[in-house]
């Protein structure tokens, strides 16, 4: 069993609450638009970090983190990318890869809109954790925690952080 802390679209914004909420996790996954190498290092200082780069990430982050990753956790095949869309409206540039890979868990970011949806056609859970940073139109910053236990994806928690809490505490 492995506990995951998931976030996206930090745009370089550090919040000490990442430590509070992800300290009990086994890994942190970032679905792109990290925003700075320092933020990636700080997250990796909490727990092992898996990440993809996003459209705002510059060369150093693009060199360190790929556009798309495929990996297995427990008995769940995972695919993660930044711009992925959601069931019924997958991003055309990722659709063929997604349908070929047939993951049980597909994670993307970019929209700043938290979504957890099951794709009946792919038999796949899609998670977009929304946005954890302060850049963008979203009114609430969000993080997600969940557990993968063999083939089960369970215990999903949505953590809401106030948008106007700019103290980082």
Phi and psi in radians as a Rosetta constraint file:
Dihedral C 1 N 2 CA 2 C 2 CIRCULARHARMONIC -2.360 0.35
Dihedral N 2 CA 2 C 2 N 3 CIRCULARHARMONIC 2.370 0.35
Dihedral C 2 N 3 CA 3 C 3 CIRCULARHARMONIC -1.787 0.35
Dihedral N 3 CA 3 C 3 N 4 CIRCULARHARMONIC 2.282 0.35
Dihedral C 3 N 4 CA 4 C 4 CIRCULARHARMONIC -1.987 0.35
Dihedral N 4 CA 4 C 4 N 5 CIRCULARHARMONIC 2.395 0.35
Dihedral C 4 N 5 CA 5 C 5 CIRCULARHARMONIC -1.848 0.35
Dihedral N 5 CA 5 C 5 N 6 CIRCULARHARMONIC 2.185 0.35
Dihedral C 5 N 6 CA 6 C 6 CIRCULARHARMONIC -2.145 0.35
Dihedral N 6 CA 6 C 6 N 7 CIRCULARHARMONIC 2.334 0.35
Dihedral C 6 N 7 CA 7 C 7 CIRCULARHARMONIC -2.608 0.35
Dihedral N 7 CA 7 C 7 N 8 CIRCULARHARMONIC 2.962 0.35
Dihedral C 7 N 8 CA 8 C 8 CIRCULARHARMONIC -2.724 0.35
Dihedral N 8 CA 8 C 8 N 9 CIRCULARHARMONIC 2.884 0.35
Dihedral C 8 N 9 CA 9 C 9 CIRCULARHARMONIC 0.888 0.35
Dihedral N 9 CA 9 C 9 N 10 CIRCULARHARMONIC 0.889 0.35
Dihedral C 9 N 10 CA 10 C 10 CIRCULARHARMONIC -1.337 0.35
Dihedral N 10 CA 10 C 10 N 11 CIRCULARHARMONIC -0.483 0.35
Dihedral C 10 N 11 CA 11 C 11 CIRCULARHARMONIC 0.884 0.35
Dihedral N 11 CA 11 C 11 N 12 CIRCULARHARMONIC 0.666 0.35
Dihedral C 11 N 12 CA 12 C 12 CIRCULARHARMONIC 1.460 0.35
Dihedral N 12 CA 12 C 12 N 13 CIRCULARHARMONIC -0.005 0.35
Dihedral C 12 N 13 CA 13 C 13 CIRCULARHARMONIC -1.441 0.35
Dihedral N 13 CA 13 C 13 N 14 CIRCULARHARMONIC 2.076 0.35
Dihedral C 13 N 14 CA 14 C 14 CIRCULARHARMONIC -1.662 0.35
Dihedral N 14 CA 14 C 14 N 15 CIRCULARHARMONIC 2.420 0.35
Dihedral C 14 N 15 CA 15 C 15 CIRCULARHARMONIC -2.360 0.35
Dihedral N 15 CA 15 C 15 N 16 CIRCULARHARMONIC 2.217 0.35
Dihedral C 15 N 16 CA 16 C 16 CIRCULARHARMONIC -1.042 0.35
Dihedral N 16 CA 16 C 16 N 17 CIRCULARHARMONIC -0.310 0.35
Dihedral C 16 N 17 CA 17 C 17 CIRCULARHARMONIC -1.172 0.35
Dihedral N 17 CA 17 C 17 N 18 CIRCULARHARMONIC -0.346 0.35
Dihedral C 17 N 18 CA 18 C 18 CIRCULARHARMONIC -1.037 0.35
Dihedral N 18 CA 18 C 18 N 19 CIRCULARHARMONIC -0.703 0.35
Dihedral C 18 N 19 CA 19 C 19 CIRCULARHARMONIC -1.155 0.35
Dihedral N 19 CA 19 C 19 N 20 CIRCULARHARMONIC -0.794 0.35
Dihedral C 19 N 20 CA 20 C 20 CIRCULARHARMONIC -1.015 0.35
Dihedral N 20 CA 20 C 20 N 21 CIRCULARHARMONIC -0.835 0.35
Dihedral C 20 N 21 CA 21 C 21 CIRCULARHARMONIC -1.512 0.35
Dihedral N 21 CA 21 C 21 N 22 CIRCULARHARMONIC -0.430 0.35
Dihedral C 21 N 22 CA 22 C 22 CIRCULARHARMONIC -1.822 0.35
Dihedral N 22 CA 22 C 22 N 23 CIRCULARHARMONIC -0.080 0.35
Dihedral C 22 N 23 CA 23 C 23 CIRCULARHARMONIC -1.065 0.35
Dihedral N 23 CA 23 C 23 N 24 CIRCULARHARMONIC -0.509 0.35
Dihedral C 23 N 24 CA 24 C 24 CIRCULARHARMONIC -1.557 0.35
Dihedral N 24 CA 24 C 24 N 25 CIRCULARHARMONIC -0.028 0.35
Dihedral C 24 N 25 CA 25 C 25 CIRCULARHARMONIC -1.475 0.35
Dihedral N 25 CA 25 C 25 N 26 CIRCULARHARMONIC 2.831 0.35
Dihedral C 25 N 26 CA 26 C 26 CIRCULARHARMONIC -1.560 0.35
Dihedral N 26 CA 26 C 26 N 27 CIRCULARHARMONIC -0.557 0.35
Dihedral C 26 N 27 CA 27 C 27 CIRCULARHARMONIC -2.511 0.35
Dihedral N 27 CA 27 C 27 N 28 CIRCULARHARMONIC 2.737 0.35
Dihedral C 27 N 28 CA 28 C 28 CIRCULARHARMONIC -2.037 0.35
Dihedral N 28 CA 28 C 28 N 29 CIRCULARHARMONIC 2.338 0.35
Dihedral C 28 N 29 CA 29 C 29 CIRCULARHARMONIC -2.045 0.35
Dihedral N 29 CA 29 C 29 N 30 CIRCULARHARMONIC 2.318 0.35
Dihedral C 29 N 30 CA 30 C 30 CIRCULARHARMONIC -2.091 0.35
Dihedral N 30 CA 30 C 30 N 31 CIRCULARHARMONIC 2.134 0.35
Dihedral C 30 N 31 CA 31 C 31 CIRCULARHARMONIC -1.617 0.35
Dihedral N 31 CA 31 C 31 N 32 CIRCULARHARMONIC 0.619 0.35
Dihedral C 31 N 32 CA 32 C 32 CIRCULARHARMONIC 1.666 0.35
Dihedral N 32 CA 32 C 32 N 33 CIRCULARHARMONIC 2.937 0.35
Dihedral C 32 N 33 CA 33 C 33 CIRCULARHARMONIC 0.994 0.35
Dihedral N 33 CA 33 C 33 N 34 CIRCULARHARMONIC 0.941 0.35
Dihedral C 33 N 34 CA 34 C 34 CIRCULARHARMONIC -1.125 0.35
Dihedral N 34 CA 34 C 34 N 35 CIRCULARHARMONIC -0.892 0.35
Dihedral C 34 N 35 CA 35 C 35 CIRCULARHARMONIC 1.748 0.35
Dihedral N 35 CA 35 C 35 N 36 CIRCULARHARMONIC -0.496 0.35
Dihedral C 35 N 36 CA 36 C 36 CIRCULARHARMONIC -2.810 0.35
Dihedral N 36 CA 36 C 36 N 37 CIRCULARHARMONIC 2.604 0.35
Dihedral C 36 N 37 CA 37 C 37 CIRCULARHARMONIC -1.120 0.35
Dihedral N 37 CA 37 C 37 N 38 CIRCULARHARMONIC -0.614 0.35
Dihedral C 37 N 38 CA 38 C 38 CIRCULARHARMONIC -1.078 0.35
Dihedral N 38 CA 38 C 38 N 39 CIRCULARHARMONIC -0.734 0.35
Dihedral C 38 N 39 CA 39 C 39 CIRCULARHARMONIC -1.123 0.35
Dihedral N 39 CA 39 C 39 N 40 CIRCULARHARMONIC -0.751 0.35
Dihedral C 39 N 40 CA 40 C 40 CIRCULARHARMONIC -1.045 0.35
Dihedral N 40 CA 40 C 40 N 41 CIRCULARHARMONIC -0.732 0.35
Dihedral C 40 N 41 CA 41 C 41 CIRCULARHARMONIC -1.133 0.35
Dihedral N 41 CA 41 C 41 N 42 CIRCULARHARMONIC -0.721 0.35
Dihedral C 41 N 42 CA 42 C 42 CIRCULARHARMONIC -1.123 0.35
Dihedral N 42 CA 42 C 42 N 43 CIRCULARHARMONIC -0.724 0.35
Dihedral C 42 N 43 CA 43 C 43 CIRCULARHARMONIC -1.121 0.35
Dihedral N 43 CA 43 C 43 N 44 CIRCULARHARMONIC -0.752 0.35
Dihedral C 43 N 44 CA 44 C 44 CIRCULARHARMONIC -1.148 0.35
Dihedral N 44 CA 44 C 44 N 45 CIRCULARHARMONIC -0.364 0.35
Dihedral C 44 N 45 CA 45 C 45 CIRCULARHARMONIC -1.304 0.35
Dihedral N 45 CA 45 C 45 N 46 CIRCULARHARMONIC -0.319 0.35
Dihedral C 45 N 46 CA 46 C 46 CIRCULARHARMONIC -1.455 0.35
Dihedral N 46 CA 46 C 46 N 47 CIRCULARHARMONIC -0.965 0.35
Dihedral C 46 N 47 CA 47 C 47 CIRCULARHARMONIC -2.656 0.35
Dihedral N 47 CA 47 C 47 N 48 CIRCULARHARMONIC 2.880 0.35
Dihedral C 47 N 48 CA 48 C 48 CIRCULARHARMONIC -0.941 0.35
Dihedral N 48 CA 48 C 48 N 49 CIRCULARHARMONIC 2.410 0.35
Dihedral C 48 N 49 CA 49 C 49 CIRCULARHARMONIC -1.965 0.35
Dihedral N 49 CA 49 C 49 N 50 CIRCULARHARMONIC 2.267 0.35
Dihedral C 49 N 50 CA 50 C 50 CIRCULARHARMONIC -1.984 0.35
Dihedral N 50 CA 50 C 50 N 51 CIRCULARHARMONIC 2.331 0.35
Dihedral C 50 N 51 CA 51 C 51 CIRCULARHARMONIC -2.665 0.35
Dihedral N 51 CA 51 C 51 N 52 CIRCULARHARMONIC 2.807 0.35
Dihedral C 51 N 52 CA 52 C 52 CIRCULARHARMONIC -2.145 0.35
Dihedral N 52 CA 52 C 52 N 53 CIRCULARHARMONIC 2.709 0.35
Dihedral C 52 N 53 CA 53 C 53 CIRCULARHARMONIC -1.463 0.35
Dihedral N 53 CA 53 C 53 N 54 CIRCULARHARMONIC 2.757 0.35
Dihedral C 53 N 54 CA 54 C 54 CIRCULARHARMONIC -2.023 0.35
Dihedral N 54 CA 54 C 54 N 55 CIRCULARHARMONIC -3.112 0.35
Dihedral C 54 N 55 CA 55 C 55 CIRCULARHARMONIC -1.187 0.35
Dihedral N 55 CA 55 C 55 N 56 CIRCULARHARMONIC -0.371 0.35
Dihedral C 55 N 56 CA 56 C 56 CIRCULARHARMONIC -1.613 0.35
Dihedral N 56 CA 56 C 56 N 57 CIRCULARHARMONIC -0.150 0.35
Dihedral C 56 N 57 CA 57 C 57 CIRCULARHARMONIC -1.352 0.35
Dihedral N 57 CA 57 C 57 N 58 CIRCULARHARMONIC 2.327 0.35
Dihedral C 57 N 58 CA 58 C 58 CIRCULARHARMONIC -1.438 0.35
Dihedral N 58 CA 58 C 58 N 59 CIRCULARHARMONIC -3.047 0.35
Dihedral C 58 N 59 CA 59 C 59 CIRCULARHARMONIC -0.951 0.35
Dihedral N 59 CA 59 C 59 N 60 CIRCULARHARMONIC -0.819 0.35
Dihedral C 59 N 60 CA 60 C 60 CIRCULARHARMONIC -1.017 0.35
Dihedral N 60 CA 60 C 60 N 61 CIRCULARHARMONIC -0.724 0.35
Dihedral C 60 N 61 CA 61 C 61 CIRCULARHARMONIC -1.265 0.35
Dihedral N 61 CA 61 C 61 N 62 CIRCULARHARMONIC -0.606 0.35
Dihedral C 61 N 62 CA 62 C 62 CIRCULARHARMONIC -1.176 0.35
Dihedral N 62 CA 62 C 62 N 63 CIRCULARHARMONIC -0.549 0.35
Dihedral C 62 N 63 CA 63 C 63 CIRCULARHARMONIC -1.249 0.35
Dihedral N 63 CA 63 C 63 N 64 CIRCULARHARMONIC -0.637 0.35
Dihedral C 63 N 64 CA 64 C 64 CIRCULARHARMONIC -1.406 0.35
Dihedral N 64 CA 64 C 64 N 65 CIRCULARHARMONIC -0.641 0.35
Dihedral C 64 N 65 CA 65 C 65 CIRCULARHARMONIC -2.167 0.35
Dihedral N 65 CA 65 C 65 N 66 CIRCULARHARMONIC 2.307 0.35
Dihedral C 65 N 66 CA 66 C 66 CIRCULARHARMONIC -1.298 0.35
Dihedral N 66 CA 66 C 66 N 67 CIRCULARHARMONIC 3.014 0.35
Dihedral C 66 N 67 CA 67 C 67 CIRCULARHARMONIC -1.241 0.35
Dihedral N 67 CA 67 C 67 N 68 CIRCULARHARMONIC -0.686 0.35
Dihedral C 67 N 68 CA 68 C 68 CIRCULARHARMONIC -2.426 0.35
Dihedral N 68 CA 68 C 68 N 69 CIRCULARHARMONIC 2.459 0.35
Dihedral C 68 N 69 CA 69 C 69 CIRCULARHARMONIC -2.212 0.35
Dihedral N 69 CA 69 C 69 N 70 CIRCULARHARMONIC 2.560 0.35
Dihedral C 69 N 70 CA 70 C 70 CIRCULARHARMONIC -2.161 0.35
Dihedral N 70 CA 70 C 70 N 71 CIRCULARHARMONIC 2.280 0.35
Dihedral C 70 N 71 CA 71 C 71 CIRCULARHARMONIC -2.726 0.35
Dihedral N 71 CA 71 C 71 N 72 CIRCULARHARMONIC 2.935 0.35
Dihedral C 71 N 72 CA 72 C 72 CIRCULARHARMONIC -2.080 0.35
Dihedral N 72 CA 72 C 72 N 73 CIRCULARHARMONIC 2.330 0.35
Dihedral C 72 N 73 CA 73 C 73 CIRCULARHARMONIC -2.203 0.35
Dihedral N 73 CA 73 C 73 N 74 CIRCULARHARMONIC 2.159 0.35
Dihedral C 73 N 74 CA 74 C 74 CIRCULARHARMONIC 0.978 0.35
Dihedral N 74 CA 74 C 74 N 75 CIRCULARHARMONIC -2.125 0.35
Dihedral C 74 N 75 CA 75 C 75 CIRCULARHARMONIC -1.967 0.35
Dihedral N 75 CA 75 C 75 N 76 CIRCULARHARMONIC 0.458 0.35
Dihedral C 75 N 76 CA 76 C 76 CIRCULARHARMONIC -1.970 0.35
Dihedral N 76 CA 76 C 76 N 77 CIRCULARHARMONIC 2.153 0.35
Dihedral C 76 N 77 CA 77 C 77 CIRCULARHARMONIC -1.446 0.35
Dihedral N 77 CA 77 C 77 N 78 CIRCULARHARMONIC 2.259 0.35
Dihedral C 77 N 78 CA 78 C 78 CIRCULARHARMONIC -2.081 0.35
Dihedral N 78 CA 78 C 78 N 79 CIRCULARHARMONIC 2.449 0.35
Dihedral C 78 N 79 CA 79 C 79 CIRCULARHARMONIC -2.224 0.35
Dihedral N 79 CA 79 C 79 N 80 CIRCULARHARMONIC 2.290 0.35
Dihedral C 79 N 80 CA 80 C 80 CIRCULARHARMONIC -2.325 0.35
Dihedral N 80 CA 80 C 80 N 81 CIRCULARHARMONIC 2.358 0.35
Dihedral C 80 N 81 CA 81 C 81 CIRCULARHARMONIC -2.613 0.35
Dihedral N 81 CA 81 C 81 N 82 CIRCULARHARMONIC 2.943 0.35
Dihedral C 81 N 82 CA 82 C 82 CIRCULARHARMONIC -1.468 0.35
Dihedral N 82 CA 82 C 82 N 83 CIRCULARHARMONIC -0.984 0.35
Dihedral C 82 N 83 CA 83 C 83 CIRCULARHARMONIC -1.747 0.35
Dihedral N 83 CA 83 C 83 N 84 CIRCULARHARMONIC 1.749 0.35
Dihedral C 83 N 84 CA 84 C 84 CIRCULARHARMONIC -2.214 0.35
Dihedral N 84 CA 84 C 84 N 85 CIRCULARHARMONIC -0.286 0.35
Dihedral C 84 N 85 CA 85 C 85 CIRCULARHARMONIC 1.297 0.35
Dihedral N 85 CA 85 C 85 N 86 CIRCULARHARMONIC -2.676 0.35
Dihedral C 85 N 86 CA 86 C 86 CIRCULARHARMONIC -2.711 0.35
Dihedral N 86 CA 86 C 86 N 87 CIRCULARHARMONIC 2.952 0.35
Dihedral C 86 N 87 CA 87 C 87 CIRCULARHARMONIC -0.868 0.35
Dihedral N 87 CA 87 C 87 N 88 CIRCULARHARMONIC 2.271 0.35
Dihedral C 87 N 88 CA 88 C 88 CIRCULARHARMONIC 1.534 0.35
Dihedral N 88 CA 88 C 88 N 89 CIRCULARHARMONIC -0.286 0.35
Dihedral C 88 N 89 CA 89 C 89 CIRCULARHARMONIC -2.535 0.35
Dihedral N 89 CA 89 C 89 N 90 CIRCULARHARMONIC 0.853 0.35
Dihedral C 89 N 90 CA 90 C 90 CIRCULARHARMONIC -1.187 0.35
Dihedral N 90 CA 90 C 90 N 91 CIRCULARHARMONIC 2.549 0.35
Dihedral C 90 N 91 CA 91 C 91 CIRCULARHARMONIC -1.032 0.35
Dihedral N 91 CA 91 C 91 N 92 CIRCULARHARMONIC 2.220 0.35
Dihedral C 91 N 92 CA 92 C 92 CIRCULARHARMONIC -0.960 0.35
Dihedral N 92 CA 92 C 92 N 93 CIRCULARHARMONIC -0.602 0.35
Dihedral C 92 N 93 CA 93 C 93 CIRCULARHARMONIC -1.234 0.35
Dihedral N 93 CA 93 C 93 N 94 CIRCULARHARMONIC -0.274 0.35
Dihedral C 93 N 94 CA 94 C 94 CIRCULARHARMONIC -1.961 0.35
Dihedral N 94 CA 94 C 94 N 95 CIRCULARHARMONIC -0.242 0.35
Dihedral C 94 N 95 CA 95 C 95 CIRCULARHARMONIC -0.966 0.35
Dihedral N 95 CA 95 C 95 N 96 CIRCULARHARMONIC -0.845 0.35
Dihedral C 95 N 96 CA 96 C 96 CIRCULARHARMONIC -1.114 0.35
Dihedral N 96 CA 96 C 96 N 97 CIRCULARHARMONIC -0.741 0.35
Dihedral C 96 N 97 CA 97 C 97 CIRCULARHARMONIC -1.119 0.35
Dihedral N 97 CA 97 C 97 N 98 CIRCULARHARMONIC -0.718 0.35
Dihedral C 97 N 98 CA 98 C 98 CIRCULARHARMONIC -1.108 0.35
Dihedral N 98 CA 98 C 98 N 99 CIRCULARHARMONIC -0.819 0.35
Dihedral C 98 N 99 CA 99 C 99 CIRCULARHARMONIC -1.193 0.35
Dihedral N 99 CA 99 C 99 N 100 CIRCULARHARMONIC -0.543 0.35
Dihedral C 99 N 100 CA 100 C 100 CIRCULARHARMONIC -1.276 0.35
Dihedral N 100 CA 100 C 100 N 101 CIRCULARHARMONIC -0.676 0.35
Dihedral C 100 N 101 CA 101 C 101 CIRCULARHARMONIC -1.321 0.35
Dihedral N 101 CA 101 C 101 N 102 CIRCULARHARMONIC -0.602 0.35
Dihedral C 101 N 102 CA 102 C 102 CIRCULARHARMONIC 0.836 0.35
Dihedral N 102 CA 102 C 102 N 103 CIRCULARHARMONIC 1.007 0.35
Dihedral C 102 N 103 CA 103 C 103 CIRCULARHARMONIC -1.246 0.35
Dihedral N 103 CA 103 C 103 N 104 CIRCULARHARMONIC 2.786 0.35
Dihedral C 103 N 104 CA 104 C 104 CIRCULARHARMONIC -1.477 0.35
Dihedral N 104 CA 104 C 104 N 105 CIRCULARHARMONIC -0.345 0.35
Dihedral C 104 N 105 CA 105 C 105 CIRCULARHARMONIC -2.380 0.35
Dihedral N 105 CA 105 C 105 N 106 CIRCULARHARMONIC 2.128 0.35
Dihedral C 105 N 106 CA 106 C 106 CIRCULARHARMONIC -2.066 0.35
Dihedral N 106 CA 106 C 106 N 107 CIRCULARHARMONIC 2.164 0.35
Dihedral C 106 N 107 CA 107 C 107 CIRCULARHARMONIC -2.079 0.35
Dihedral N 107 CA 107 C 107 N 108 CIRCULARHARMONIC 2.331 0.35
Dihedral C 107 N 108 CA 108 C 108 CIRCULARHARMONIC -2.532 0.35
Dihedral N 108 CA 108 C 108 N 109 CIRCULARHARMONIC 2.946 0.35
Dihedral C 108 N 109 CA 109 C 109 CIRCULARHARMONIC -2.215 0.35
Dihedral N 109 CA 109 C 109 N 110 CIRCULARHARMONIC -2.314 0.35
Dihedral C 109 N 110 CA 110 C 110 CIRCULARHARMONIC 1.381 0.35
Dihedral N 110 CA 110 C 110 N 111 CIRCULARHARMONIC -0.787 0.35
Dihedral C 110 N 111 CA 111 C 111 CIRCULARHARMONIC -1.325 0.35
Dihedral N 111 CA 111 C 111 N 112 CIRCULARHARMONIC -0.317 0.35
Dihedral C 111 N 112 CA 112 C 112 CIRCULARHARMONIC 1.146 0.35
Dihedral N 112 CA 112 C 112 N 113 CIRCULARHARMONIC 0.239 0.35
Dihedral C 112 N 113 CA 113 C 113 CIRCULARHARMONIC -2.007 0.35
Dihedral N 113 CA 113 C 113 N 114 CIRCULARHARMONIC 2.068 0.35
Dihedral C 113 N 114 CA 114 C 114 CIRCULARHARMONIC -1.173 0.35
Dihedral N 114 CA 114 C 114 N 115 CIRCULARHARMONIC 2.224 0.35
Dihedral C 114 N 115 CA 115 C 115 CIRCULARHARMONIC -2.495 0.35
Dihedral N 115 CA 115 C 115 N 116 CIRCULARHARMONIC 2.379 0.35
Dihedral C 115 N 116 CA 116 C 116 CIRCULARHARMONIC -2.276 0.35
Dihedral N 116 CA 116 C 116 N 117 CIRCULARHARMONIC 1.973 0.35
Dihedral C 116 N 117 CA 117 C 117 CIRCULARHARMONIC -2.422 0.35
Dihedral N 117 CA 117 C 117 N 118 CIRCULARHARMONIC 2.547 0.35
Dihedral C 117 N 118 CA 118 C 118 CIRCULARHARMONIC -1.745 0.35
Dihedral N 118 CA 118 C 118 N 119 CIRCULARHARMONIC 2.266 0.35
Dihedral C 118 N 119 CA 119 C 119 CIRCULARHARMONIC -1.651 0.35
Dihedral N 119 CA 119 C 119 N 120 CIRCULARHARMONIC 1.870 0.35
Dihedral C 119 N 120 CA 120 C 120 CIRCULARHARMONIC -1.148 0.35
Dihedral N 120 CA 120 C 120 N 121 CIRCULARHARMONIC -0.564 0.35
Dihedral C 120 N 121 CA 121 C 121 CIRCULARHARMONIC -1.206 0.35
Dihedral N 121 CA 121 C 121 N 122 CIRCULARHARMONIC -0.725 0.35
Dihedral C 121 N 122 CA 122 C 122 CIRCULARHARMONIC -1.597 0.35
Dihedral N 122 CA 122 C 122 N 123 CIRCULARHARMONIC -0.158 0.35
Dihedral C 122 N 123 CA 123 C 123 CIRCULARHARMONIC 0.936 0.35
Dihedral N 123 CA 123 C 123 N 124 CIRCULARHARMONIC 0.921 0.35
Dihedral C 123 N 124 CA 124 C 124 CIRCULARHARMONIC -2.425 0.35
Dihedral N 124 CA 124 C 124 N 125 CIRCULARHARMONIC 2.384 0.35
Dihedral C 124 N 125 CA 125 C 125 CIRCULARHARMONIC -1.537 0.35
Dihedral N 125 CA 125 C 125 N 126 CIRCULARHARMONIC 2.252 0.35
Dihedral C 125 N 126 CA 126 C 126 CIRCULARHARMONIC -1.873 0.35
Dihedral N 126 CA 126 C 126 N 127 CIRCULARHARMONIC 2.307 0.35
Dihedral C 126 N 127 CA 127 C 127 CIRCULARHARMONIC -2.248 0.35
Dihedral N 127 CA 127 C 127 N 128 CIRCULARHARMONIC 2.219 0.35
Dihedral C 127 N 128 CA 128 C 128 CIRCULARHARMONIC -2.056 0.35
Dihedral N 128 CA 128 C 128 N 129 CIRCULARHARMONIC 2.022 0.35
Dihedral C 128 N 129 CA 129 C 129 CIRCULARHARMONIC -1.335 0.35
Dihedral N 129 CA 129 C 129 N 130 CIRCULARHARMONIC 0.095 0.35
Dihedral C 129 N 130 CA 130 C 130 CIRCULARHARMONIC 1.348 0.35
Dihedral N 130 CA 130 C 130 N 131 CIRCULARHARMONIC -2.581 0.35
Dihedral C 130 N 131 CA 131 C 131 CIRCULARHARMONIC -2.179 0.35
Dihedral N 131 CA 131 C 131 N 132 CIRCULARHARMONIC 2.307 0.35
Dihedral C 131 N 132 CA 132 C 132 CIRCULARHARMONIC -1.691 0.35
Dihedral N 132 CA 132 C 132 N 133 CIRCULARHARMONIC -0.261 0.35
Dihedral C 132 N 133 CA 133 C 133 CIRCULARHARMONIC -1.573 0.35
Dihedral N 133 CA 133 C 133 N 134 CIRCULARHARMONIC -3.036 0.35
Dihedral C 133 N 134 CA 134 C 134 CIRCULARHARMONIC -1.848 0.35
Dihedral N 134 CA 134 C 134 N 135 CIRCULARHARMONIC -0.093 0.35
Dihedral C 134 N 135 CA 135 C 135 CIRCULARHARMONIC -1.492 0.35
Dihedral N 135 CA 135 C 135 N 136 CIRCULARHARMONIC 2.257 0.35
Dihedral C 135 N 136 CA 136 C 136 CIRCULARHARMONIC 2.186 0.35
Dihedral N 136 CA 136 C 136 N 137 CIRCULARHARMONIC -3.098 0.35
Dihedral C 136 N 137 CA 137 C 137 CIRCULARHARMONIC -1.532 0.35
Dihedral N 137 CA 137 C 137 N 138 CIRCULARHARMONIC -0.245 0.35
Dihedral C 137 N 138 CA 138 C 138 CIRCULARHARMONIC -1.083 0.35
Dihedral N 138 CA 138 C 138 N 139 CIRCULARHARMONIC 2.567 0.35
Dihedral C 138 N 139 CA 139 C 139 CIRCULARHARMONIC -1.689 0.35
Dihedral N 139 CA 139 C 139 N 140 CIRCULARHARMONIC -0.371 0.35
Dihedral C 139 N 140 CA 140 C 140 CIRCULARHARMONIC -2.225 0.35
Dihedral N 140 CA 140 C 140 N 141 CIRCULARHARMONIC 2.305 0.35
Dihedral C 140 N 141 CA 141 C 141 CIRCULARHARMONIC -1.512 0.35
Dihedral N 141 CA 141 C 141 N 142 CIRCULARHARMONIC 2.451 0.35
Dihedral C 141 N 142 CA 142 C 142 CIRCULARHARMONIC -2.306 0.35
Dihedral N 142 CA 142 C 142 N 143 CIRCULARHARMONIC 2.587 0.35
Dihedral C 142 N 143 CA 143 C 143 CIRCULARHARMONIC -2.270 0.35
Dihedral N 143 CA 143 C 143 N 144 CIRCULARHARMONIC 2.778 0.35
Dihedral C 143 N 144 CA 144 C 144 CIRCULARHARMONIC -2.308 0.35
Dihedral N 144 CA 144 C 144 N 145 CIRCULARHARMONIC 2.478 0.35
Dihedral C 144 N 145 CA 145 C 145 CIRCULARHARMONIC -2.169 0.35
Dihedral N 145 CA 145 C 145 N 146 CIRCULARHARMONIC 2.508 0.35
Dihedral C 145 N 146 CA 146 C 146 CIRCULARHARMONIC -2.750 0.35
Dihedral N 146 CA 146 C 146 N 147 CIRCULARHARMONIC 2.967 0.35
Dihedral C 146 N 147 CA 147 C 147 CIRCULARHARMONIC -2.125 0.35
Dihedral N 147 CA 147 C 147 N 148 CIRCULARHARMONIC 2.458 0.35
Dihedral C 147 N 148 CA 148 C 148 CIRCULARHARMONIC -1.977 0.35
Dihedral N 148 CA 148 C 148 N 149 CIRCULARHARMONIC 2.119 0.35
Dihedral C 148 N 149 CA 149 C 149 CIRCULARHARMONIC -2.229 0.35
Dihedral N 149 CA 149 C 149 N 150 CIRCULARHARMONIC 1.787 0.35
Dihedral C 149 N 150 CA 150 C 150 CIRCULARHARMONIC 1.015 0.35
Dihedral N 150 CA 150 C 150 N 151 CIRCULARHARMONIC -1.884 0.35
Dihedral C 150 N 151 CA 151 C 151 CIRCULARHARMONIC -1.761 0.35
Dihedral N 151 CA 151 C 151 N 152 CIRCULARHARMONIC -0.021 0.35
Dihedral C 151 N 152 CA 152 C 152 CIRCULARHARMONIC -1.621 0.35
Dihedral N 152 CA 152 C 152 N 153 CIRCULARHARMONIC 2.307 0.35
Dihedral C 152 N 153 CA 153 C 153 CIRCULARHARMONIC -1.861 0.35
Dihedral N 153 CA 153 C 153 N 154 CIRCULARHARMONIC 2.002 0.35
Dihedral C 153 N 154 CA 154 C 154 CIRCULARHARMONIC -2.563 0.35
Dihedral N 154 CA 154 C 154 N 155 CIRCULARHARMONIC 3.118 0.35
Dihedral C 154 N 155 CA 155 C 155 CIRCULARHARMONIC 0.970 0.35
Dihedral N 155 CA 155 C 155 N 156 CIRCULARHARMONIC 0.671 0.35
Dihedral C 155 N 156 CA 156 C 156 CIRCULARHARMONIC -1.241 0.35
Dihedral N 156 CA 156 C 156 N 157 CIRCULARHARMONIC 2.241 0.35
Dihedral C 156 N 157 CA 157 C 157 CIRCULARHARMONIC -2.145 0.35
Dihedral N 157 CA 157 C 157 N 158 CIRCULARHARMONIC 2.321 0.35
Dihedral C 157 N 158 CA 158 C 158 CIRCULARHARMONIC -1.737 0.35
Dihedral N 158 CA 158 C 158 N 159 CIRCULARHARMONIC 2.223 0.35
Dihedral C 158 N 159 CA 159 C 159 CIRCULARHARMONIC -1.938 0.35
Dihedral N 159 CA 159 C 159 N 160 CIRCULARHARMONIC 2.121 0.35
Dihedral C 159 N 160 CA 160 C 160 CIRCULARHARMONIC -1.776 0.35
Dihedral N 160 CA 160 C 160 N 161 CIRCULARHARMONIC 2.314 0.35
Dihedral C 160 N 161 CA 161 C 161 CIRCULARHARMONIC -2.060 0.35
Dihedral N 161 CA 161 C 161 N 162 CIRCULARHARMONIC 2.413 0.35
Dihedral C 161 N 162 CA 162 C 162 CIRCULARHARMONIC -1.108 0.35
Dihedral N 162 CA 162 C 162 N 163 CIRCULARHARMONIC 2.358 0.35
Dihedral C 162 N 163 CA 163 C 163 CIRCULARHARMONIC -1.140 0.35
Dihedral N 163 CA 163 C 163 N 164 CIRCULARHARMONIC -0.651 0.35
Dihedral C 163 N 164 CA 164 C 164 CIRCULARHARMONIC -1.504 0.35
Dihedral N 164 CA 164 C 164 N 165 CIRCULARHARMONIC 0.064 0.35
Dihedral C 164 N 165 CA 165 C 165 CIRCULARHARMONIC -1.471 0.35
Dihedral N 165 CA 165 C 165 N 166 CIRCULARHARMONIC 1.548 0.35
Dihedral C 165 N 166 CA 166 C 166 CIRCULARHARMONIC -1.662 0.35
Dihedral N 166 CA 166 C 166 N 167 CIRCULARHARMONIC 0.205 0.35
Dihedral C 166 N 167 CA 167 C 167 CIRCULARHARMONIC -1.359 0.35
Dihedral N 167 CA 167 C 167 N 168 CIRCULARHARMONIC -0.370 0.35
Dihedral C 167 N 168 CA 168 C 168 CIRCULARHARMONIC 1.333 0.35
Dihedral N 168 CA 168 C 168 N 169 CIRCULARHARMONIC 0.177 0.35
